[in-house]
């Protein structure tokens, strides 16, 4: 169906365009980083974990015995959508996470970059951002949040990152500071003003229920991968 303008995010976000460009320019530095660096977003209904390394039977038995006597078990550490994962999706030719902007595609190809995904019961897709017109777009995948999760998991099949939790009616927010200061440390200068760090954005996946008195109640459900 292609990318369509997102009515839920009408204002232009020039600052995020600078961050996306910086991530692409310093792609090799992000890939060489061992720690996941969160991408600044409020539109990912999923968080992630690194897949446990595959061991042979002998090693697995040793780990089980050690855990038994130490009374410990492996506990994954979830993290929000990382830049490293987005770079993989943006530069994967089979991925829908990079596309042509309806307004800019006549002159510039591939200017939309996916920055999050999720959905509700019957609507789901990818939120994208154009680095030239600075507008937000939506790529409809079909089905609801479960379908989007399955679609994302398939895209990650050749990586060591896996979807862990999902939020229905909410997001796993990625803060701005980590990627901002990482790019600054690398010597990248085309960054937003530091005032941008203090501007909080509302969730693109938030769901609320109106009450009789005219107010609203936020509804968020969280589920863990089996």
PAZAPA-4460 file (N, C-alpha, C; in steps of 0.05 Angstrom, whole numbers, plus 32768, in hexadecimal, padded with zeros to 4 digits):
% residues 226
    n_x    n_y    n_z   ca_x   ca_y   ca_z    c_x    c_y    c_z   seq   type   mol
   8010   7FE8   8000   8000   8000   8000   8011   8019   8000     1      X     A
   802A   8017   8007   803C   802E   8007   8039   803F   8020     2      X     A
   8049   8055   8021   8049   8067   8038   8033   807C   8035     3      X     A
   8025   8081   804A   8010   8096   804B   8015   80A9   8062     4      X     A
   800D   80C2   805E   8012   80D6   8072   8004   80CE   808C     5      X     A
   8012   80D3   80A2   8007   80CC   80BD   7FF9   80E4   80C9     6      X     A
   7FDE   80E2   80CC   7FCF   80F8   80D7   7FD3   80FB   80F5     7      X     A
   7FDE   80E7   8102   7FE2   80E8   811F   7FFB   80F8   8126     8      X     A
   800B   80FF   8112   8024   810E   8118   8027   8124   8103     9      X     A
   8018   813A   8105   8017   814E   80F0   802F   8161   80EF    10      X     A
   803E   8165   8105   8053   8179   8104   806D   816E   80F8    11      X     A
   807D   8180   80EE   8096   8178   80E1   80AB   8173   80F7    12      X     A
   80BD   8160   80F2   80D1   8159   8106   80ED   8159   80F8    13      X     A
   80F7   8171   80F4   8111   8174   80E6   8128   8169   80F7    14      X     A
   8125   816A   8111   813A   8160   8123   813F   8142   811F    15      X     A
   8129   8133   811D   812B   8116   811A   8139   8110   80FF    16      X     A
   8134   8120   80EB   8141   811C   80D1   815F   811D   80D4    17      X     A
   8169   8130   80E4   8186   8133   80E9   8191   811A   80F7    18      X     A
   8182   810F   810A   818A   80F7   8118   818C   80DF   8105    19      X     A
   8178   80DC   80F5   8177   80C5   80E2   818F   80C7   80CF    20      X     A
   8194   80DF   80C4   81AB   80E2   80B2   81C5   80DC   80C0    21      X     A
   81C7   80E5   80D9   81E0   80E0   80E8   81E4   80C2   80ED    22      X     A
   81CF   80B4   80F3   81D1   8097   80F7   81DA   8088   80DD    23      X     A
   81D0   8091   80C7   81D8   8085   80AD   81F5   808B   80A6    24      X     A
   81FD   80A4   80AB   8218   80AC   80A4   822D   809E   80B6    25      X     A
   8226   809A   80CF   8238   808C   80E2   8230   806F   80E7    26      X     A
   8225   8063   80D2   821A   8048   80D4   822E   8034   80DF    27      X     A
   8247   8035   80D5   825B   8022   80DD   8262   8024   80FB    28      X     A
   8260   803D   8106   8266   8040   8123   8250   8034   8134    29      X     A
   8237   8037   812B   8221   802A   813A   8223   800C   8139    30      X     A
   822A   8001   8122   822B   7FE4   811F   8242   7FD8   8130    31      X     A
   8257   7FE7   8135   826D   7FDD   8145   8269   7FE0   8163    32      X     A
   8253   7FEE   816A   824D   7FF1   8187   8240   7FD8   8192    33      X     A
   8249   7FCE   81A8   823E   7FB6   81B4   8224   7FBA   81C3    34      X     A
   8220   7FD3   81CC   8207   7FD9   81DB   81F2   7FE4   81C8    35      X     A
   81D9   7FDB   81CC   81C3   7FE6   81BC   81BE   8004   81C2    36      X     A
   81BE   8014   81AE   81BA   8031   81B2   819D   8038   81A9    37      X     A
   818C   8041   81BC   8170   8046   81B6   816D   805C   81A1    38      X     A
   815A   8057   818E   8153   806C   817B   813D   807E   8188    39      X     A
   813E   8098   8185   812A   80AA   8192   810F   80A8   8184    40      X     A
   80FD   809A   8191   80E2   8096   8185   80CD   8091   819A    41      X     A
   80B4   8094   8193   809E   808E   81A5   8089   807F   8194    42      X     A
   8092   806D   8183   807F   8060   8170   8085   8042   816D    43      X     A
   8096   8036   817E   809B   8019   817D   808C   800B   8193    44      X     A
   8079   7FFA   818B   806A   7FEA   819F   8079   7FD2   81A8    45      X     A
   8092   7FCF   81A0   80A2   7FB7   81A8   80BC   7FC0   81B4    46      X     A
   80C7   7FAF   81C6   80E3   7FB2   81CE   80F1   7F98   81C7    47      X     A
   810B   7F96   81CC   811B   7F81   81C0   812F   7F76   81D3    48      X     A
   813A   7F5E   81CD   8150   7F52   81DC   8163   7F46   81C8    49      X     A
   817C   7F42   81D1   818F   7F32   81C2   8189   7F15   81C5    50      X     A
   818A   7F06   81AF   8185   7EE9   81B0   819C   7EDC   81C0    51      X     A
   8194   7EC8   81D0   81A8   7EB9   81DF   81BA   7EAA   81CB    52      X     A
   81D4   7EAA   81D0   81E7   7E9B   81BF   81E0   7E7E   81BE    53      X     A
   81E3   7E72   81A7   81DD   7E55   81A4   81F6   7E45   81AD    54      X     A
   81F1   7E32   81C0   8206   7E21   81CA   8201   7E04   81C3    55      X     A
   8216   7DF4   81C3   8212   7DD8   81BF   8207   7DCB   81D8    56      X     A
   81FF   7DB2   81D6   81F1   7DA5   81ED   8202   7DA5   8206    57      X     A
   821C   7D9F   8204   822E   7D9E   821B   822E   7DB9   8229    58      X     A
   8231   7DCF   821A   8232   7DEA   8226   8217   7DF1   8233    59      X     A
   8201   7DE9   8226   81E7   7DEF   8232   81E3   7DE1   824C    60      X     A
   81EC   7DC8   824E   81EA   7DB9   8268   81FB   7DC7   827E    61      X     A
   8213   7DD0   8277   8224   7DDD   828A   8217   7DF7   8294    62      X     A
   820A   7E06   8282   81FD   7E1F   828A   81E5   7E18   829D    63      X     A
   81D6   7E03   8297   81BF   7DFC   82A7   81C8   7DF4   82C3    64      X     A
   81DE   7DE4   82C5   81E9   7DDC   82DF   81F2   7DF4   82EF    65      X     A
   8201   7E06   82E2   820B   7E1E   82EF   81F3   7E2F   82FA    66      X     A
   81DF   7E33   82E9   81C8   7E42   82F1   81B9   7E35   8309    67      X     A
   81B8   7E1B   8308   81AB   7E0C   831E   81B8   7E11   8339    68      X     A
   81D2   7E0E   833A   81E1   7E11   8353   81E3   7E2E   835C    69      X     A
   81E4   7E40   8348   81E5   7E5D   834F   81CA   7E69   8353    70      X     A
   81B5   7E59   834D   8199   7E61   834F   8195   7E7B   833E    71      X     A
   819F   7E7A   8326   819B   7E90   8314   8191   7E86   82FA    72      X     A
   8183   7E97   82EB   817A   7E90   82D0   8180   7EA8   82BF    73      X     A
   8182   7EA3   82A5   8188   7EB8   8292   8170   7ECB   8290    74      X     A
   8175   7EE5   8295   8161   7EF9   8293   8168   7F0D   827D    75      X     A
   815A   7F0D   8267   8161   7F20   8251   815C   7F3C   825A    76      X     A
   816B   7F4F   824E   8167   7F6B   8254   815B   7F79   823C    77      X     A
   8141   7F7E   823D   8134   7F8B   8225   813D   7FA7   8221    78      X     A
   813C   7FB0   8208   8143   7FCC   8202   8131   7FD6   81EC    79      X     A
   812C   7FF1   81EB   811B   7FFC   81D6   8128   7FFA   81BB    80      X     A
   8119   8000   81A6   8122   7FFE   818A   813D   800B   8187    81      X     A
   8152   7FFB   8180   816D   8006   817E   8174   8010   8162    82      X     A
   8187   8023   8161   8190   802D   8147   819C   8017   8136    83      X     A
   81AA   8005   8143   81B7   7FEF   8133   81A3   7FDE   8124    84      X     A
   818C   7FD9   8130   8177   7FCA   8123   816A   7FDA   810C    85      X     A
   8165   7FF3   8111   815A   8004   80FC   816D   8006   80E4    86      X     A
   8186   8008   80E8   819A   8009   80D2   8198   7FF0   80C1    87      X     A
   8195   7FD9   80CF   8192   7FC0   80C0   8178   7FC1   80AF    88      X     A
   8162   7FC9   80BB   8149   7FCA   80AD   8149   7FDF   8096    89      X     A
   8155   7FF6   809B   8156   800B   8087   8165   8002   806E    90      X     A
   817A   7FF2   8071   818B   7FEB   805B   8187   7FCF   8051    91      X     A
   8171   7FC3   8059   8169   7FA8   8050   8155   7FAC   8039    92      X     A
   815C   7FA2   8021   814C   7FA7   800A   8130   7F99   800B    93      X     A
   812E   7F85   801D   8114   7F77   801F   8103   7F83   8035    94      X     A
   810B   7F99   8041   80FD   7FA4   8058   80EC   7FBC   804F    95      X     A
   80D4   7FBE   805C   80C2   7FD5   8057   80CA   7FED   8068    96      X     A
   80E0   7FEB   8077   80E7   8001   8089   80F5   8018   807B    97      X     A
   80F7   8017   8061   8102   802E   8051   80F1   8030   8039    98      X     A
   80E8   8049   8032   80D7   804C   801B   80D8   8068   8010    99      X     A
   80C8   806C   7FFB   80C7   8085   7FEC   80B0   8096   7FF8   100      X     A
   80B7   80B0   7FFC   80A3   80C3   8006   8090   80CB   7FF0   101      X     A
   8076   80CB   7FF4   8063   80D3   7FE0   8068   80EF   7FD5   102      X     A
   8073   8101   7FE6   8078   811D   7FDE   8094   8121   7FD3   103      X     A
   80A7   8112   7FDC   80C3   8117   7FD4   80CE   8103   7FC0   104      X     A
   80BF   80EE   7FBA   80CB   80D7   7FAA   80D2   80DF   7F8D   105      X     A
   80C6   80F4   7F83   80CD   80FC   7F67   80EA   8105   7F65   106      X     A
   80F5   810F   7F7A   8110   8119   7F7A   8123   8109   7F8B   107      X     A
   8118   80FC   7FA0   812A   80ED   7FB3   811D   80D2   7FB9   108      X     A
   812C   80BD   7FB5   8122   80A2   7FBB   812A   8099   7FD7   109      X     A
   8119   8089   7FE3   8120   807D   7FFD   8123   8090   8013   110      X     A
   8113   80A5   8014   8117   80BA   8028   8107   80B5   8042   111      X     A
   80F5   80A0   8042   80E7   8099   805A   80F5   8083   8069   112      X     A
   80F9   8087   8083   8107   8074   8094   80F3   806B   80AA   113      X     A
   80EF   8051   80AD   80DD   8047   80C2   80EA   804C   80DD   114      X     A
   80D9   8056   80F0   80E4   805C   810B   80D4   804E   8121   115      X     A
   80C3   803C   811A   80B3   802D   812E   809D   801E   8121   116      X     A
   8092   800A   812F   807C   7FFA   8125   806A   7FF1   813B   117      X     A
   8052   7FEA   8134   803F   7FE0   8148   8023   7FE1   813D   118      X     A
   800F   7FE2   814F   7FF4   7FE2   8146   7FE0   7FDC   815C   119      X     A
   7FC7   7FD9   8155   7FB2   7FD2   8168   7FA6   7FB7   815F   120      X     A
   7F8C   7FB4   8162   7F80   7F9A   815C   7F7F   7F93   813F   121      X     A
   7F78   7FA7   812E   7F75   7FA1   8112   7F85   7FB4   8100   122      X     A
   7F95   7FC6   810B   7FA5   7FD8   80FB   7FC2   7FD6   8105   123      X     A
   7FD4   7FD4   80F2   7FF0   7FD3   80F9   8002   7FDB   80E3   124      X     A
   801A   7FE4   80E9   802D   7FEB   80D4   8046   7FF8   80DF   125      X     A
   8053   8007   80CE   806D   8013   80D5   806A   8032   80D3   126      X     A
   8074   8040   80E8   8075   805D   80E7   808F   8065   80DA   127      X     A
   808E   8077   80C6   80A5   8080   80B8   80A9   809E   80B9   128      X     A
   80C1   80A6   80B3   80C8   80C3   80B4   80D8   80CA   809B   129      X     A
   80CF   80DF   808C   80DE   80E8   8075   80F3   80FC   807D   130      X     A
   810C   80F8   8074   8122   8109   807D   8124   8122   806C   131      X     A
   8112   8126   8058   8113   813E   8048   80FB   8150   804D   132      X     A
   80E3   8146   804E   80CC   8157   8054   80C6   8156   8072   133      X     A
   80D3   8144   8081   80D1   8142   809E   80B5   813B   80A8   134      X     A
   80A5   812E   8097   808A   8126   809F   808A   8108   80A8   135      X     A
   8075   8101   80B6   8072   80E6   80C1   805F   80D7   80AF   136      X     A
   8065   80BD   80AA   8055   80AC   8098   804F   8092   80A5   137      X     A
   803C   8083   8099   8034   8069   80A4   8033   8055   808D   138      X     A
   803F   803E   8091   803E   8028   807E   802D   8012   8089   139      X     A
   8016   800D   807D   8002   7FFA   8087   800B   7FDD   8080   140      X     A
   800F   7FCC   8094   8016   7FB1   808F   7FFE   7F9F   808E   141      X     A
   7FEA   7FA4   809F   7FD2   7F93   809F   7FD1   7F83   80B9   142      X     A
   7FB8   7F7D   80C1   7FB5   7F6F   80DA   7FBA   7F83   80F1   143      X     A
   7FBE   7F78   8109   7FC3   7F89   8120   7FE0   7F87   812A   144      X     A
   7FE4   7F8C   8143   7FFE   7F8D   814F   800C   7F72   814E   145      X     A
   7FFD   7F5C   814F   8009   7F41   814E   8014   7F3C   8132   146      X     A
   8005   7F44   811D   800F   7F41   8102   8028   7F51   80FD   147      X     A
   8029   7F6A   8108   8041   7F7B   8105   8058   7F6E   8113   148      X     A
   8054   7F62   812B   8069   7F55   8139   8075   7F3E   8129   149      X     A
   8063   7F2E   811D   806C   7F17   810D   807C   7F21   80F5   150      X     A
   8073   7F37   80E9   8081   7F43   80D2   809D   7F4C   80DA   151      X     A
   809F   7F59   80F1   80B8   7F63   80FB   80CB   7F4B   8102   152      X     A
   80C0   7F37   810E   80D0   7F20   8116   80DC   7F12   80FD   153      X     A
   80CD   7F12   80E7   80D7   7F06   80CE   80EE   7F16   80C4   154      X     A
   80EC   7F31   80C6   8101   7F42   80BC   811B   7F3F   80CC   155      X     A
   8118   7F36   80E5   812F   7F33   80F7   813B   7F17   80F8   156      X     A
   8131   7F06   80E7   8139   7EEA   80E8   8157   7EE5   80E5   157      X     A
   8165   7EF7   80D7   8181   7EF3   80D2   8193   7F04   80E5   158      X     A
   8186   7F0F   80FA   8195   7F1F   810D   8195   7F11   8129   159      X     A
   81A4   7F1D   813B   81A4   7F12   8157   8192   7F21   8169   160      X     A
   817F   7F30   815E   816C   7F40   816D   8150   7F34   816A   161      X     A
   8141   7F33   8180   8126   7F27   817F   8113   7F3A   818D   162      X     A
   80FA   7F3A   8184   80E4   7F48   8192   80E0   7F3B   81AD   163      X     A
   80DC   7F4B   81C2   80D8   7F40   81DD   80BC   7F46   81E7   164      X     A
   80B6   7F60   81EC   809C   7F68   81F6   808D   7F77   81E1   165      X     A
   8072   7F79   81E4   8062   7F8B   81D4   8050   7F9A   81E7   166      X     A
   8049   7FB2   81DE   8036   7FC3   81ED   801E   7FC9   81DB   167      X     A
   8006   7FC3   81E5   7FEE   7FC9   81D6   7FE3   7FE4   81E1   168      X     A
   7FE4   7FF8   81D0   7FDB   8013   81D9   7FF1   8023   81E6   169      X     A
   800A   801C   81E0   8021   802B   81EC   803A   8025   81DC   170      X     A
   8050   8030   81E6   8069   802C   81D7   8080   8029   81EB   171      X     A
   8096   801E   81E1   80AF   801C   81F0   80C0   8034   81E6   172      X     A
   80C0   8049   81F4   80CC   8062   81EB   80EB   8060   81EB   173      X     A
   80F6   806B   81D6   8113   806E   81D4   811A   808B   81DA   174      X     A
   812B   8090   81EE   8132   80AB   81F6   8146   80B7   81E2   175      X     A
   8147   80D2   81E2   8157   80E0   81CE   8175   80E2   81D5   176      X     A
   817B   80E2   81EF   8196   80E8   81F8   81AB   80D4   81EE   177      X     A
   81A6   80B9   81EF   81BB   80A6   81E8   81C6   80AA   81CC   178      X     A
   81B5   80AC   81B8   81BE   80AE   819C   81CA   80CA   8197   179      X     A
   81BE   80DE   81A4   81C8   80FA   81A0   81E5   80FC   81A9   180      X     A
   81EA   80F3   81C2   8205   80F6   81CD   8219   80E2   81C0   181      X     A
   820E   80CC   81B6   8220   80B9   81A9   822A   80C5   818E   182      X     A
   8218   80D1   817F   821F   80DF   8166   8232   80F6   816C   183      X     A
   822D   8105   8181   823E   811B   8189   825A   8112   8190   184      X     A
   825C   80FB   819E   8275   80EF   81A5   8285   80E7   818D   185      X     A
   8277   80DE   8178   8284   80D6   815F   828D   80ED   814E   186      X     A
   8286   8106   8156   828E   811D   8148   827A   8126   8133   187      X     A
   8262   811A   8133   824E   8123   8120   8242   813D   812A   188      X     A
   8241   8151   8118   823A   816C   8120   821E   8175   8117   189      X     A
   8212   8167   8103   81F8   8170   80F9   81E2   8165   810B   190      X     A
   81E2   816F   8124   81CF   8166   8138   81BA   817C   813F   191      X     A
   81A3   8174   8149   8190   8188   8153   819B   8198   816B   192      X     A
   818F   81AE   8170   8197   81BD   8188   8190   81AC   81A1   193      X     A
   81A0   81AF   81B6   819C   819F   81CE   8180   81A3   81DB   194      X     A
   8173   81B9   81D5   8158   81BE   81DF   8145   81A7   81D6   195      X     A
   814B   819C   81BF   813A   8186   81B4   8139   816F   81C7   196      X     A
   814D   816A   81D7   814E   8154   81EA   8138   8156   81FF   197      X     A
   8130   816E   8205   811C   8172   821A   80FF   8172   8210   198      X     A
   80FB   816F   81F6   80E0   816E   81EA   80D6   8152   81EA   199      X     A
   80C2   814C   81F9   80B6   8131   81FA   80A0   812E   81E5   200      X     A
   809F   8118   81D7   808A   8113   81C3   8077   80FE   81CE   201      X     A
   805D   8101   81C7   8049   80EE   81D0   804B   80D4   81C0   202      X     A
   8041   80BF   81CC   8042   80A5   81BF   8031   80A3   81A6   203      X     A
   803C   8099   8190   802D   8095   8178   801B   807D   8179   204      X     A
   801D   806D   818E   800E   8054   8191   7FFB   8055   81A9   205      X     A
   7FF7   806D   81B5   7FE8   806F   81CD   7FCA   806B   81C8   206      X     A
   7FBC   805E   81DA   7FA0   805A   81D8   7F93   8062   81F2   207      X     A
   7F7D   8072   81F0   7F6F   807B   8208   7F51   8077   8206   208      X     A
   7F44   8076   821C   7F27   8073   821D   7F1B   808C   822A   209      X     A
   7F07   8098   821D   7EFA   80AF   8227   7EE7   80A8   823E   210      X     A
   7EE7   80B8   8253   7ED6   80B4   826A   7EBD   80C6   8268   211      X     A
   7EAA   80C0   8279   7E91   80CF   8279   7E95   80ED   8280   212      X     A
   7EA8   80F2   8291   7EAD   810E   8299   7EBE   811E   8285   213      X     A
   7EC3   8112   826E   7ED2   8121   8259   7EF0   811C   825A   214      X     A
   7EF9   810D   826D   7F15   8107   826F   7F1C   80EE   825E   215      X     A
   7F34   80E3   8263   7F3C   80CB   8254   7F4F   80BB   8266   216      X     A
   7F4E   80A1   8260   7F5F   808E   826F   7F71   807F   825B   217      X     A
   7F8B   8080   825F   7F9E   8072   824E   7F9C   8054   8252   218      X     A
   7F9C   8045   823C   7F9B   8028   823D   7FB3   801C   8230   219      X     A
   7FC3   800D   823F   7FDB   8000   8234   7FDC   7FE4   823F   220      X     A
   7FE0   7FD1   822E   7FE4   7FB5   8235   7FFF   7FAB   822C   221      X     A
   800D   7F9D   823C   8027   7F93   8235   8028   7F75   8236   222      X     A
   8034   7F69   8221   8037   7F4C   8220   8054   7F44   821A   223      X     A
   805C   7F2D   8225   8077   7F23   8221   8077   7F0D   820D   224      X     A
   808B   7F0B   81FD   808E   7EF6   81EA   808F   7EDB   81F8   225      X     A
   8081   7EC7   81EE   8082   7EAC   81FA   809E   7EA0   81F6   226      X     A
***
